[in-house]
């Protein structure tokens, strides 16, 4: 299993350094944020939310404090996948930031807004909001942490566009502010970000210097945690360990035993943090995925399967929502089962993978629904703001207009008529403009819905393809079992002849077998061409339960094999085949006069 661990863990970064950056708020709010930081390091998000709500209830007048608190609350809601609540908290942060005295409070609100847009995969908006936040901070170094995160968000946005030049520029800016802030956690994350950048370059150009640089920065991140483990978050450390282990799996030039030893050393550190429940459980999949890959390199297929099952068990222990990781594990388990020749297990794993894929699709639907609702609320609010601005502008124009009317009364009725005409024309144009904007908004919503439908259709097609693959495996298993059964019978006959000591009968038997091989290949091909619903239709038509042997006879009759051919394939007497056909008639509820061969040509 190839492990691709994302280095940009902005959620953890956003939350863990809020207290450090809060230099323009009250001591009470600063203390609250410090306490919440410690709770989040222990994955106690709900307790952190309770503390935030209490702090917000107390701080009802200070806009600077509320801008920080609501921005923080918005980030925690994102970590809990509550996007609508995150958006409402963000709106409150922006409202208070507009009234705040310090530019730092405004920058923090824009940082929270950029982070939400990053989660919604809107890099254009991320760049816009992050740059606006940096403008508020200017050249001042009063809030180094907020500057760091705004640059990190820009690094994340440009990484999605593969703009290497700007990626390096912004990650180097992050390094600069992390050093100035003397923050070990940020330095560790910067090194992970640099490692990710060089790894991407290596995958594109395959230059050894790039992968060596990637490994170098991972080692620097690990060294920072070794020197001051209390100052580096567990999630950052686990990501570093997993990426180091993955380096020895994929890129190291050492011998396999040495690579495995070093990789397992780093994985042991990651496992220790996961056992303390200080990191999300989905990292278990990466850890045991790497161990499974090492087992495969050693050609130890049972151990590779055991590792994957162990990782699967660990992510399913609590309220499991890691369906995407489950799907990946089940797909690899199916591949391993095929390598072992265990087709039944492969089929079972494939079914479980399909179920996990469906649950992943359901999660995506929920996320898209929340995203559309956020977009709708944002558009609605923008329209309301725009309308308010237009009304304010209209009032201003009306003031001038009424002054002109007053002047026109002095000058004469002629001016009053002209002003009335101007007002009427302006109102008509404004109504047309509003109607056009409404039509544009409706068209945009319709296009978004169409995109959602196309995505659903694509996922449905993938599920249908998986079902066809599963049915093809069933047919191949039936065809192979026929040949294996026939070969086993032949071997038994040869053993019997050997005991009897009759060499002529053995030669005769081998000649007959060579003649049968061509027929078997033809039968096997025909079985694989059977309609996928053939056996299902037979089971529905039968009045009694059909055994696997019954289905095998039905398949042979459907392929228009004669009684003699069926007897030769199954090594039975022709009379036995005729008796079996009679029993099949009874199981399908057919009369004596009915033709079984015609019935089985189209059982529908």
LINLIN-V766518 format. One record per residue. N is the residue number from 1. PHI is phi in whole degrees, -180 to 180 (* if undefined). Layout:
[[N & PHI] [N & PHI]]
//
This chain:
[[1 & *] [2 & -80] [3 & -100] [4 & -123] [5 & -98] [6 & -70] [7 & -83] [8 & -83] [9 & -97] [10 & -68] [11 & -61] [12 & -63] [13 & -64] [14 & -61] [15 & -81] [16 & -74] [17 & -119] [18 & -61] [19 & -63] [20 & -63] [21 & -84] [22 & -83] [23 & -96] [24 & -127] [25 & -130] [26 & -70] [27 & -62] [28 & -65] [29 & -67] [30 & -63] [31 & -64] [32 & -61] [33 & -68] [34 & -65] [35 & -66] [36 & -66] [37 & -58] [38 & -67] [39 & -65] [40 & -70] [41 & -64] [42 & -102] [43 & 63] [44 & -104] [45 & -66] [46 & -67] [47 & -63] [48 & -64] [49 & -63] [50 & -60] [51 & -63] [52 & -64] [53 & -63] [54 & -64] [55 & -65] [56 & -66] [57 & -63] [58 & -79] [59 & -91] [60 & -99] [61 & -119] [62 & -86] [63 & -66] [64 & -62] [65 & -64] [66 & -66] [67 & -61] [68 & -66] [69 & -64] [70 & -70] [71 & -63] [72 & -64] [73 & -61] [74 & -61] [75 & -65] [76 & -66] [77 & -62] [78 & -64] [79 & -64] [80 & -98] [81 & 62] [82 & -102] [83 & -69] [84 & -66] [85 & -65] [86 & -62] [87 & -66] [88 & -67] [89 & -65] [90 & -63] [91 & -60] [92 & -67] [93 & -64] [94 & -66] [95 & -63] [96 & -71] [97 & -64] [98 & -64] [99 & -97] [100 & -71] [101 & -85] [102 & -95] [103 & -70] [104 & -63] [105 & -64] [106 & -66] [107 & -65] [108 & -64] [109 & -63] [110 & -69] [111 & -64] [112 & -64] [113 & -65] [114 & -64] [115 & -67] [116 & -62] [117 & -66] [118 & -65] [119 & -67] [120 & -83] [121 & 60] [122 & -121] [123 & -61] [124 & -60] [125 & -70] [126 & -60] [127 & -61] [128 & -61] [129 & -70] [130 & -65] [131 & -66] [132 & -63] [133 & -63] [134 & -66] [135 & -64] [136 & -65] [137 & -81] [138 & 60] [139 & -89] [140 & -70] [141 & -110] [142 & -70] [143 & -126] [144 & -67] [145 & -67] [146 & -65] [147 & -61] [148 & -57] [149 & -71] [150 & -64] [151 & -68] [152 & -67] [153 & -65] [154 & -66] [155 & -59] [156 & -64] [157 & -64] [158 & -73] [159 & -67] [160 & -71] [161 & -99] [162 & 57] [163 & -89] [164 & -61] [165 & -63] [166 & -74] [167 & -57] [168 & -66] [169 & -59] [170 & -75] [171 & -71] [172 & -70] [173 & -63] [174 & -60] [175 & -61] [176 & -61] [177 & -73] [178 & -65] [179 & -67] [180 & -62] [181 & -79] [182 & 54] [183 & -110] [184 & -64] [185 & -64] [186 & -68] [187 & -63] [188 & -62] [189 & -68] [190 & -62] [191 & -62] [192 & -65] [193 & -65] [194 & -64] [195 & -60] [196 & -62] [197 & -63] [198 & -69] [199 & -65] [200 & -63] [201 & -65] [202 & -63] [203 & -64] [204 & -84] [205 & -113] [206 & 59] [207 & -92] [208 & -63] [209 & -60] [210 & -67] [211 & -70] [212 & -65] [213 & -66] [214 & -59] [215 & -65] [216 & -59] [217 & -71] [218 & -65] [219 & -64] [220 & -63] [221 & -63] [222 & -64] [223 & -65] [224 & -63] [225 & -66] [226 & -62] [227 & -74] [228 & -144] [229 & -62] [230 & -73] [231 & -102] [232 & -117] [233 & -66] [234 & -63] [235 & -63] [236 & -59] [237 & -66] [238 & -63] [239 & -62] [240 & -60] [241 & -63] [242 & -64] [243 & -67] [244 & -65] [245 & -62] [246 & -67] [247 & -61] [248 & -69] [249 & -73] [250 & -101] [251 & -120] [252 & -68] [253 & -94] [254 & -70] [255 & -70] [256 & -59] [257 & -63] [258 & -68] [259 & -61] [260 & -63] [261 & -60] [262 & -69] [263 & -62] [264 & -67] [265 & -62] [266 & -71] [267 & -65] [268 & -63] [269 & -64] [270 & -64] [271 & -62] [272 & -63] [273 & -68] [274 & -66] [275 & -66] [276 & -86] [277 & 58] [278 & -98] [279 & -140] [280 & -60] [281 & -68] [282 & -65] [283 & -67] [284 & -58] [285 & -63] [286 & -66] [287 & -62] [288 & -76] [289 & -65] [290 & -66] [291 & -61] [292 & -63] [293 & -65] [294 & -64] [295 & -62] [296 & -66] [297 & -64] [298 & -88] [299 & 63] [300 & -103] [301 & -65] [302 & -59] [303 & -69] [304 & -61] [305 & -65] [306 & -62] [307 & -62] [308 & -64] [309 & -65] [310 & -66] [311 & -63] [312 & -63] [313 & -62] [314 & -68] [315 & -82] [316 & -100] [317 & -68] [318 & -104] [319 & -73] [320 & -81] [321 & -127] [322 & -92] [323 & -70] [324 & -65] [325 & -66] [326 & -59] [327 & -59] [328 & -61] [329 & -64] [330 & -63] [331 & -63] [332 & -70] [333 & -65] [334 & -64] [335 & -63] [336 & -65] [337 & -62] [338 & -64] [339 & -62] [340 & -77] [341 & 84] [342 & -95] [343 & -68] [344 & -65] [345 & -65] [346 & -60] [347 & -66] [348 & -64] [349 & -65] [350 & -65] [351 & -64] [352 & -65] [353 & -63] [354 & -64] [355 & -65] [356 & -65] [357 & -63] [358 & -64] [359 & -67] [360 & -64] [361 & -62] [362 & -63] [363 & -61] [364 & -63] [365 & -63] [366 & -63] [367 & -62] [368 & -65] [369 & -63] [370 & -65] [371 & -63] [372 & -65] [373 & -67] [374 & -63] [375 & -62] [376 & -65] [377 & -65] [378 & -65] [379 & -64] [380 & -63] [381 & -66] [382 & -63] [383 & -65] [384 & -63] [385 & -63] [386 & -64] [387 & -66] [388 & -63] [389 & -64] [390 & -67] [391 & -66] [392 & -63] [393 & -65] [394 & -65] [395 & -62] [396 & -62] [397 & -67] [398 & -65] [399 & -61] [400 & -65] [401 & -65] [402 & -65] [403 & -63] [404 & -66] [405 & -66] [406 & -61] [407 & -67] [408 & -66] [409 & -64] [410 & -74] [411 & -73] [412 & 151] [413 & -65] [414 & -64] [415 & -65] [416 & -64] [417 & -65] [418 & -64] [419 & -66] [420 & -64] [421 & -62] [422 & -63] [423 & -63] [424 & -64] [425 & -64] [426 & -63] [427 & -63] [428 & -63] [429 & -63] [430 & -67] [431 & -64] [432 & -63] [433 & -65] [434 & -65] [435 & -64] [436 & -66] [437 & -65] [438 & -63] [439 & -64] [440 & -63] [441 & -65] [442 & -65] [443 & -64] [444 & -63] [445 & -65] [446 & -65] [447 & -64] [448 & -64] [449 & -63] [450 & -64] [451 & -62] [452 & -64] [453 & -63] [454 & -63] [455 & -64] [456 & -63] [457 & -64] [458 & -64] [459 & -65] [460 & -64] [461 & -65] [462 & -63] [463 & -65] [464 & -66] [465 & -64] [466 & -62] [467 & -66] [468 & -64] [469 & -64] [470 & -63] [471 & -66] [472 & -65] [473 & -62] [474 & -62] [475 & -69] [476 & -65] [477 & -64] [478 & -65] [479 & -65] [480 & -68] [481 & -65] [482 & -62] [483 & -66] [484 & -62] [485 & -63] [486 & -65] [487 & -63] [488 & -61] [489 & -63] [490 & -63] [491 & -63] [492 & -62] [493 & -65] [494 & -64] [495 & -59] [496 & -63] [497 & -67] [498 & -64] [499 & -63] [500 & -75] [501 & 78] [502 & -101] [503 & -69] [504 & -64] [505 & -64] [506 & -66] [507 & -63] [508 & -63] [509 & -63] [510 & -66] [511 & -63] [512 & -63] [513 & -65] [514 & -65] [515 & -70] [516 & -77] [517 & -58] [518 & -63] [519 & -62] [520 & -63] [521 & -62] [522 & -67] [523 & -65] [524 & -60] [525 & -63] [526 & -67] [527 & -62] [528 & -69] [529 & -90] [530 & -56] [531 & -61] [532 & -56] [533 & -97] [534 & -59] [535 & -67] [536 & -65] [537 & -67] [538 & -62] [539 & -63] [540 & -71] [541 & -78] [542 & -71] [543 & -91] [544 & -124] [545 & -66] [546 & -91] [547 & -85] [548 & -56] [549 & -67] [550 & -59] [551 & -63] [552 & -66] [553 & -59] [554 & -60] [555 & -64] [556 & -65] [557 & -66] [558 & -61] [559 & -80] [560 & 62] [561 & -80] [562 & -73] [563 & -61] [564 & -65] [565 & -64] [566 & -64] [567 & -63] [568 & -66] [569 & -63] [570 & -96] [571 & 59] [572 & -129] [573 & -76] [574 & -61] [575 & -63] [576 & -63] [577 & -64] [578 & -63] [579 & -64] [580 & -68] [581 & -61] [582 & -62] [583 & -66] [584 & -63] [585 & -57] [586 & -64] [587 & -69] [588 & -92] [589 & 71] [590 & -90] [591 & -76] [592 & -63] [593 & -78] [594 & -69] [595 & -96] [596 & -63] [597 & -63] [598 & -67] [599 & -60] [600 & -79] [601 & -68] [602 & -148] [603 & -71] [604 & -65]]
//
